[in-house]
């Protein structure tokens, strides 16, 4: 667990930077936005849009935004570098 009582999201270790860096990304089913915000911050996306059917979860996700339009530091640590395949 790293801050905020949130465990590291194991899915982050499966992602590759080239999938996200500098790209426009859409997370469909973003829930409360924790993974969405982490991906946006860690992988330096150009833009990130999170969509969810649950308005309460979208409101929670919006709390992760900061005034300059970016996202707050993720509540999870960056994944270890993936080994080349």
Phi, psi and omega per residue, in radians:
X1 nan 2.351 -3.129
X2 -2.221 1.798 3.119
X3 1.000 2.786 3.089
X4 0.907 0.157 -3.133
X5 1.193 0.225 -3.098
X6 -1.642 2.267 3.065
X7 -1.277 2.780 3.066
X8 -1.149 2.313 -3.136
X9 -1.384 2.025 -3.072
X10 -1.048 -0.443 -3.127
X11 -1.105 -0.509 -3.131
X12 -1.044 -0.570 3.131
X13 -1.229 -0.228 -3.136
X14 -1.635 -0.178 -3.069
X15 -1.548 2.692 3.074
X16 -2.000 2.405 -3.099
X17 -0.968 -0.669 -3.072
X18 -1.156 -0.298 3.073
X19 -1.238 -0.428 -2.970
X20 -2.137 -0.677 -2.973
X21 -0.943 2.135 3.092
X22 1.297 0.163 -3.074
X23 -1.866 2.828 2.973
X24 -1.527 2.163 -3.020
X25 -2.130 2.478 3.075
X26 -2.193 2.181 3.088
X27 -1.854 1.863 -3.142
X28 -1.572 2.109 -3.053
X29 1.507 0.838 -3.008
X30 -1.331 -0.151 -3.093
X31 0.947 -2.264 -3.100
X32 -1.480 0.073 2.992
X33 1.479 0.098 -3.094
X34 -1.110 -0.854 3.124
X35 -1.185 -0.689 3.132
X36 -1.014 -0.857 3.140
X37 -1.140 -0.666 3.134
X38 -1.115 -0.787 3.120
X39 -1.086 -0.779 -3.127
X40 -1.035 -0.752 -3.070
X41 -1.351 -0.874 -3.052
X42 -1.146 -0.727 -3.025
X43 -1.754 0.158 3.042
X44 0.861 0.997 3.097
X45 -1.205 2.750 3.076
X46 -1.280 -0.769 3.057
X47 -2.628 2.690 3.133
X48 -2.366 2.246 3.055
X49 -2.104 2.213 3.069
X50 -1.919 2.331 3.141
X51 -2.149 2.414 3.052
X52 -2.663 2.580 -3.135
X53 -1.320 -0.358 -3.074
X54 -1.607 1.871 -3.089
X55 -1.042 -0.597 3.131
X56 -1.143 -0.688 3.100
X57 -1.182 -0.656 3.103
X58 -1.110 -0.721 3.089
X59 -1.066 -0.723 3.092
X60 -1.115 -0.715 3.135
X61 -1.094 -0.655 -3.134
X62 -1.106 -0.401 3.114
X63 -1.201 -0.241 3.125
X64 -1.432 -0.186 -3.134
X65 -1.361 2.636 3.068
X66 -2.001 2.810 -3.026
X67 -0.952 -0.535 -3.100
X68 -1.382 0.070 3.130
X69 1.648 -0.100 3.111
X70 -1.521 -2.870 3.105
X71 -2.079 2.643 3.109
X72 -1.151 2.775 3.084
X73 -0.932 2.452 -3.083
X74 -1.146 2.595 3.110
X75 -1.405 0.163 3.132
X76 -2.245 2.737 3.134
X77 -1.403 2.678 3.057
X78 -1.088 2.602 3.136
X79 -1.256 2.740 3.031
X80 -1.153 2.672 -3.141
X81 -1.063 2.316 3.116
X82 -1.277 2.469 3.094
X83 -1.235 2.447 3.105
X84 -1.060 2.511 3.101
X85 -2.047 nan nan
